[in-house]
């Protein structure tokens, strides 16, 4: 069951659309695996790195593997890695698999919905937002691999004190 807590993706001043933690964790796992594409990573490592619940990450990773984003290797030296190069994993595809609904408002029970233009406007807005997510891949999120790696390793992002 996905958590009811939601994170905010800001679209404009004080206005936001919210994604679940499940989606947030899924994207973090994929970013982490893309940063460490030279080796297998464990759920424990990702849990410690981002201070996330190990149990929640197990559910997330199982779903990512089932959906074909992640490949798992069992055994003593097992772990996980991306199932495809980061440049082939669309952010929009991940969001579609991890979010349950894309309605910006619940118009189904509204007496005005048969004649109201809001439904169409909201649908176009959602399509535009998803088009932005579809235009980006996990590789696009790795804007500066060196800085990201330093941050993951809890080091100064600019190398001071390293």
NORVENGI-V402314 format. One record per run of one state. SS is the DSSP state (H for helix, E for strand, - for the rest). FROM is the first residue (numbers start at 1). TO is the last residue. If there is no record, write none. Layout:
SS/FROM/TO
SS/FROM/TO
This chain:
-/1/5
E/6/12
-/13/14
E/15/20
H/21/35
-/36/40
E/41/41
-/42/42
H/43/50
-/51/53
H/54/66
-/67/69
E/70/73
-/74/78
E/79/82
-/83/85
H/86/88
-/89/89
E/90/90
H/91/98
-/99/117
H/118/134
-/135/136
E/137/137
-/138/138
H/139/141
-/142/144
H/145/152
-/153/162
